[in-house]
Amino acid sequence: MKCAMAFLGLALLAAGCGKSGGPTGENASPGAATGKPADDEARACIVAYLGQCGWQDVQLTRIAEQPEVPKAAKVTDEAWAFTFSASYTNVVGERLTTENWIAVVTRNGGKPCVKCCFDESRRLVGGHSGEEVASDQSAILAPKP
């Protein structure tokens, strides 16, 4: 586990996630990058996101920009979609492979980050969709006597 975390940290450091570009515009903070992330930035951020899901030894085998961000991502700011395939070790130690997953990348404080990720059947991976509601909203909204 320590080795995997060290590898992830070194990969992020080597890729320089969020370090490309410079400040643009009057309101940009120093060091804040804008625009589409470079391929190495997107790659590093996707690997970091999958690592946060508990996957170890993540290796992206393919990454390509997708022309359209899925509507289910519900992004309001500028965002980019990347289709990728990866191999990884899951939390029980099995070596698995993903094919044709989509990562939606945005910028947070100038640094690229994965907002959400979808599997090949376009289901959300590693998070919730934000569409969850209680089954009985009247119980939530009813005032106490």
C-alpha positions in Angstrom: 0.0 0.0 0.0 2.8 2.4 0.9 4.5 1.6 -2.4 1.4 2.3 -4.4 0.8 5.6 -2.6 4.5 6.6 -3.2 4.1 5.6 -6.9 1.0 7.7 -7.2 2.6 10.7 -5.6 5.7 10.4 -7.8 3.4 10.1 -10.9 1.6 13.2 -10.0 4.8 15.1 -9.2 6.4 13.9 -12.5 3.3 14.8 -14.5 3.0 18.2 -12.8 -0.8 18.0 -12.5 -2.0 21.6 -12.8 1.4 23.3 -13.5 1.1 24.0 -17.2 0.1 27.4 -18.6 0.1 30.6 -16.7 -2.3 33.1 -15.4 -4.6 34.7 -17.9 -7.2 37.4 -17.5 -7.5 40.0 -14.8 -9.0 37.8 -12.1 -6.6 34.8 -12.5 -4.6 34.1 -9.4 -0.9 33.6 -9.8 -0.1 30.2 -11.2 -3.7 29.5 -12.1 -3.9 27.8 -15.5 -6.9 28.0 -17.8 -8.1 26.1 -20.8 -8.0 22.4 -21.7 -5.5 20.4 -19.7 -2.5 18.9 -21.6 -2.6 15.1 -22.1 -0.1 14.5 -19.3 -2.2 16.6 -16.9 -5.4 14.8 -17.8 -3.6 11.4 -17.5 -2.2 12.3 -14.0 -5.6 13.6 -12.8 -7.4 10.5 -14.0 -4.9 8.2 -12.3 -5.2 10.2 -9.1 -9.0 10.0 -9.2 -9.0 6.3 -9.7 -6.4 6.0 -6.8 -8.9 7.9 -4.6 -11.5 5.2 -5.5 -9.1 2.7 -3.8 -7.6 1.2 -6.9 -3.8 0.6 -6.9 -1.2 0.4 -9.6 -3.4 2.2 -12.1 -2.0 2.2 -15.6 -3.8 4.1 -18.4 -3.4 2.1 -21.6 -5.3 4.6 -23.8 -6.6 8.2 -23.4 -8.3 10.3 -26.1 -10.3 13.5 -25.9 -14.0 13.0 -26.4 -15.8 15.8 -28.4 -18.8 16.1 -26.0 -19.1 16.1 -22.2 -21.9 13.8 -21.0 -25.0 15.6 -19.8 -25.1 13.5 -16.7 -21.9 15.2 -15.6 -23.9 18.4 -14.8 -21.0 20.8 -15.1 -21.6 24.5 -15.1 -18.0 25.6 -15.7 -15.6 24.7 -18.6 -15.1 21.0 -18.8 -13.5 18.4 -21.1 -14.3 14.7 -21.5 -11.6 12.1 -22.0 -12.2 8.5 -23.0 -9.7 6.1 -21.4 -8.9 2.5 -20.9 -6.9 1.4 -17.8 -5.7 -1.6 -15.9 -5.6 -1.6 -12.1 -5.6 -3.7 -8.9 -8.9 -3.4 -7.0 -9.3 -3.3 -3.2 -9.4 -7.2 -3.0 -6.2 -7.6 -5.0 -7.6 -8.6 -8.4 -6.0 -7.2 -11.5 -8.8 -5.7 -13.7 -9.1 -3.7 -16.9 -11.5 -1.0 -17.9 -12.4 -0.1 -21.5 -14.0 3.0 -22.9 -14.6 4.9 -19.6 -15.2 8.6 -19.7 -13.6 11.1 -17.2 -14.9 14.6 -17.1 -12.1 17.0 -16.2 -12.6 20.6 -14.9 -10.3 23.1 -13.4 -10.4 24.0 -9.7 -8.2 26.9 -8.8 -6.4 26.5 -12.1 -5.6 22.9 -11.4 -7.2 20.1 -13.5 -9.3 17.6 -11.5 -11.7 14.9 -12.4 -15.3 16.0 -11.6 -16.8 12.6 -12.4 -16.2 9.4 -14.2 -18.5 7.0 -16.2 -18.0 3.4 -17.1 -18.6 1.9 -20.6 -22.4 1.8 -20.0 -22.4 5.4 -18.8 -23.0 4.8 -15.2 -21.3 7.0 -12.6 -18.1 5.5 -11.1 -16.5 6.5 -7.8 -19.2 9.0 -6.6 -22.9 9.8 -6.6 -24.9 11.5 -9.4 -26.4 14.2 -7.2 -29.9 13.1 -8.3 -30.6 11.1 -5.2 -33.7 12.2 -3.3 -35.4 10.8 -0.3 -38.2 8.4 -1.1 -40.7 10.3 1.1 -40.0 14.0 0.9 -43.0 14.9 2.9 -41.3 13.4 5.9 -38.4 15.7 5.4 -40.4 18.8 4.8 -43.1 18.3 7.3 -42.8 20.8 10.3 -42.7 19.4 13.8 -45.8 20.1 15.9 
